[in-house]
Amino acid sequence: MLLNLTLKVWRQDNASAEGRIEEYEAKEIPTSASFLEMIDIVNERLIKDGNEPIHFDHDCREGICGMCSMTINGIPHSKERGITTCQLHMRKFNDGDTIWIEPFRAEAFPVVKDLVTDRSAFDRIVAAGGYIGVRTGSAPDAHAIPIPKADADAAFDAAACIGCGACVASCKNSSAMLFVSAKISHLNHLPQGHAEKDKRTLGMVRQMDEEGFGNCTNQYECEAVCPKEISADHIAKMNRDYLAASARETVT
């Protein structure tokens, strides 16, 4: 089955240029195509006609890298739950639909070109967390460090974060607290991460604030749009860890 669609796409020549919405016809799009493949088809036709293609980020196209960050009809990664943009297929749309496609909106994510945003603020937050002091070399015995199942499950849930930025784009405050709490919680739940726990927590939270992200007002838009369905419970843990680390820092 083939679809004929109308696309309303955000176009912006560069970071300092004024953006605008342009309309494109996406004709004879297979329902089996992914959303990014649909844009590929449209781009091939634009290039054939001598026009500038729509610029967007992508890499793995398997829901792993977090690069395919765009807002579809006002929702990061679309209204479908638990998927990235590249995992969205055109069978979720109807013939004749109009689709609005825009970049993630946040002051800390400046637009580079069209649908491409600069999310290097996330990299700087992760770098501010430092490293864990774990001995390298041969693997330890499987049960040398017993970890309660609840902690292991929570750490695994947090580690699933791919850093796509959908949580920021969905939040009215452009808060990055779900992303930061996932990165902090991943290691803070495990004994290997305890040695640098306070330094990591203080460093990452303060870098997040320095980057200009907003604060959390507990409305859970971030949890709703997260393609890995990471729980907002990690935000509560990060807040507790931050308060404890701040208190210990004051004492010392």
C-alpha positions as CSV (number, residue, x, y, z in Angstrom):
1,M,0.0,0.0,0.0
2,L,1.2,3.5,-0.9
3,L,0.5,6.8,0.9
4,N,0.3,10.3,-0.4
5,L,1.2,12.7,2.4
6,T,1.8,16.4,3.0
7,L,4.9,17.4,5.0
8,K,5.2,20.6,6.9
9,V,9.0,20.7,7.6
10,W,11.1,23.2,9.6
11,R,13.9,24.6,7.4
12,Q,16.7,26.7,8.7
13,D,19.9,27.4,6.7
14,N,22.2,27.7,9.7
15,A,22.3,28.5,13.4
16,S,21.9,32.2,13.0
17,A,19.4,32.2,10.2
18,E,15.6,32.7,10.7
19,G,13.7,29.4,10.3
20,R,10.5,28.8,8.5
21,I,8.0,26.0,7.7
22,E,8.0,24.7,4.1
23,E,5.5,22.3,2.6
24,Y,6.4,19.2,0.6
25,E,4.4,16.5,-1.1
26,A,5.5,12.9,-0.1
27,K,3.9,10.8,-2.8
28,E,3.7,7.0,-3.2
29,I,5.4,6.3,0.2
30,P,5.3,2.5,1.1
31,T,3.6,1.8,4.4
32,S,6.6,-0.6,5.1
33,A,9.1,2.3,5.0
34,S,10.4,3.8,8.2
35,F,9.9,7.5,8.9
36,L,13.5,8.2,8.1
37,E,13.2,6.2,4.9
38,M,10.2,8.3,4.0
39,I,12.4,11.4,4.3
40,D,15.1,9.7,2.2
41,I,12.5,9.2,-0.6
42,V,11.5,12.8,-0.4
43,N,15.1,14.0,-0.4
44,E,16.0,11.9,-3.4
45,R,13.2,13.6,-5.3
46,L,14.3,17.0,-4.1
47,I,17.9,16.4,-5.2
48,K,16.7,15.1,-8.6
49,D,14.8,18.4,-9.0
50,G,17.8,20.4,-8.1
51,N,16.5,21.4,-4.7
52,E,18.2,21.4,-1.2
53,P,17.4,18.2,0.7
54,I,16.0,18.2,4.2
55,H,18.9,17.8,6.7
56,F,18.4,15.5,9.7
57,D,20.5,13.4,12.1
58,H,20.7,9.7,11.8
59,D,23.2,6.9,12.4
60,C,22.3,3.3,13.5
61,R,18.6,3.4,12.5
62,E,18.0,0.6,15.0
63,G,16.8,2.6,18.0
64,I,20.3,2.6,19.7
65,C,22.2,5.8,18.9
66,G,19.6,8.4,19.8
67,M,20.5,10.6,16.8
68,C,17.1,10.6,15.0
69,S,15.8,13.4,17.2
70,M,12.8,15.2,15.7
71,T,9.4,16.3,16.7
72,I,6.5,14.7,14.8
73,N,3.2,16.4,15.0
74,G,4.4,18.2,18.2
75,I,5.6,15.1,20.0
76,P,9.3,14.0,20.2
77,H,9.7,10.7,18.2
78,S,5.9,10.7,17.6
79,K,2.9,9.6,19.6
80,E,3.9,6.0,19.5
81,R,5.3,4.8,22.9
82,G,8.7,3.3,23.5
83,I,10.3,3.9,20.1
84,T,12.7,6.3,18.4
85,T,11.9,8.2,15.2
86,C,13.8,5.6,13.1
87,Q,11.6,2.8,14.5
88,L,8.4,4.6,13.5
89,H,6.9,3.1,10.3
90,M,4.6,4.8,7.8
91,R,1.8,2.3,8.4
92,K,1.0,4.3,11.5
93,F,-0.2,7.1,9.2
94,N,-3.2,7.4,6.9
95,D,-3.3,8.4,3.2
96,G,-3.8,12.1,2.9
97,D,-2.3,13.0,6.4
98,T,-0.4,16.2,7.0
99,I,2.7,15.6,9.1
100,W,4.5,18.4,11.0
101,I,8.2,17.8,11.4
102,E,10.4,20.0,13.5
103,P,13.7,19.8,15.5
104,F,13.8,19.3,19.2
105,R,13.2,22.7,20.9
106,A,15.4,23.8,23.7
107,E,17.8,26.7,24.3
108,A,20.5,24.2,25.2
109,F,19.9,22.4,21.9
110,P,20.6,25.1,19.3
111,V,19.5,24.3,15.7
112,V,22.5,23.7,13.4
113,K,20.5,23.2,10.2
114,D,16.9,22.2,9.5
115,L,16.2,19.3,11.8
116,V,19.8,18.9,13.1
117,T,20.4,20.2,16.6
118,D,23.6,20.6,18.6
119,R,23.2,18.3,21.7
120,S,26.9,18.5,22.8
121,A,25.6,19.8,26.1
122,F,24.8,16.2,27.0
123,D,28.4,15.2,26.3
124,R,29.7,17.9,28.6
125,I,27.4,16.7,31.4
126,V,28.6,13.2,31.0
127,A,32.2,14.3,31.0
128,A,31.6,16.3,34.2
129,G,30.7,13.0,35.9
130,G,34.3,11.8,35.6
131,Y,35.2,8.1,35.7
132,I,34.8,5.2,38.1
133,G,37.9,3.7,39.8
134,V,37.5,0.0,38.9
135,R,40.5,-2.3,38.4
136,T,41.0,-3.4,34.8
137,G,42.4,-6.7,33.7
138,S,40.9,-10.1,34.1
139,A,37.2,-10.3,35.0
140,P,36.3,-10.8,38.7
141,D,34.5,-13.9,39.8
142,A,30.8,-13.7,39.0
143,H,29.7,-13.4,42.6
144,A,32.6,-11.4,44.0
145,I,30.5,-8.3,44.5
146,P,26.9,-9.3,45.4
147,I,24.3,-6.8,44.1
148,P,20.7,-6.9,45.3
149,K,18.3,-7.6,42.4
150,A,16.4,-4.4,42.9
151,D,19.6,-2.3,42.6
152,A,20.7,-4.3,39.5
153,D,17.3,-3.8,37.8
154,A,17.3,-0.1,38.6
155,A,20.8,0.3,37.3
156,F,19.9,-1.6,34.1
157,D,16.8,0.6,33.6
158,A,18.9,3.7,33.9
159,A,21.7,2.4,31.6
160,A,19.2,2.0,28.8
161,C,19.2,5.8,28.2
162,I,20.5,6.6,24.7
163,G,20.8,10.4,25.3
164,C,18.4,11.3,22.5
165,G,17.1,14.4,24.2
166,A,13.4,13.6,23.9
167,C,12.9,14.3,27.6
168,V,14.3,17.8,27.2
169,A,12.2,18.5,24.1
170,S,8.9,17.4,25.8
171,C,9.4,19.4,29.0
172,K,7.9,22.9,29.2
173,N,11.0,23.9,31.2
174,S,13.5,22.1,28.8
175,S,14.7,20.1,31.8
176,A,17.4,17.4,31.4
177,M,16.8,15.8,34.7
178,L,15.6,12.5,33.3
179,F,18.7,12.2,31.2
180,V,21.1,13.3,34.0
181,S,19.4,11.2,36.6
182,A,19.7,8.1,34.4
183,K,23.4,8.7,33.9
184,I,23.9,9.3,37.6
185,S,21.6,6.5,38.8
186,H,23.2,3.9,36.6
187,L,26.5,4.0,38.5
188,N,25.2,5.2,41.9
189,H,23.1,2.0,42.2
190,L,26.2,-0.2,41.8
191,P,29.1,-0.8,44.3
192,Q,31.6,0.0,41.6
193,G,30.3,3.5,41.4
194,H,30.1,4.3,45.1
195,A,33.7,5.6,45.4
196,E,33.0,8.6,43.1
197,K,29.3,8.9,43.9
198,D,29.3,12.3,45.5
199,K,31.8,13.8,42.9
200,R,29.8,12.4,40.0
201,T,26.5,13.7,41.3
202,L,27.6,17.2,42.2
203,G,29.6,17.5,38.9
204,M,26.8,16.4,36.6
205,V,24.0,18.3,38.2
206,R,26.0,21.5,38.3
207,Q,27.1,21.1,34.7
208,M,23.4,20.6,33.8
209,D,22.5,23.9,35.4
210,E,25.4,25.6,33.7
211,E,24.3,24.4,30.3
212,G,21.0,26.3,30.8
213,F,18.5,23.4,31.2
214,G,15.4,24.1,33.2
215,N,14.2,22.4,36.4
216,C,11.7,19.6,36.9
217,T,8.1,20.3,37.8
218,N,7.1,16.6,38.1
219,Q,4.6,16.5,35.2
220,Y,6.3,13.4,33.7
221,E,6.3,14.4,30.0
222,C,9.9,13.1,29.9
223,E,8.9,9.6,31.1
224,A,6.0,9.6,28.6
225,V,8.1,10.3,25.5
226,C,11.3,8.4,26.5
227,P,11.9,5.8,23.8
228,K,13.5,3.5,26.4
229,E,10.6,4.2,28.9
230,I,13.0,5.2,31.7
231,S,11.3,5.8,35.0
232,A,11.1,9.3,36.5
233,D,11.9,7.6,39.8
234,H,15.5,8.1,38.9
235,I,15.0,11.9,39.3
236,A,13.9,11.4,42.9
237,K,17.0,9.3,43.6
238,M,19.3,11.9,41.9
239,N,17.7,14.7,44.1
240,R,18.4,12.6,47.3
241,D,21.9,11.8,46.2
242,Y,22.6,15.5,45.4
243,L,21.3,16.7,48.8
244,A,23.4,14.1,50.6
245,A,26.5,14.9,48.6
246,S,26.0,18.7,49.1
247,A,25.7,18.2,52.9
248,R,28.9,16.1,53.0
249,E,30.7,18.7,50.9
250,T,29.7,21.4,53.3
251,V,30.9,19.4,56.3
252,T,34.3,18.7,54.7
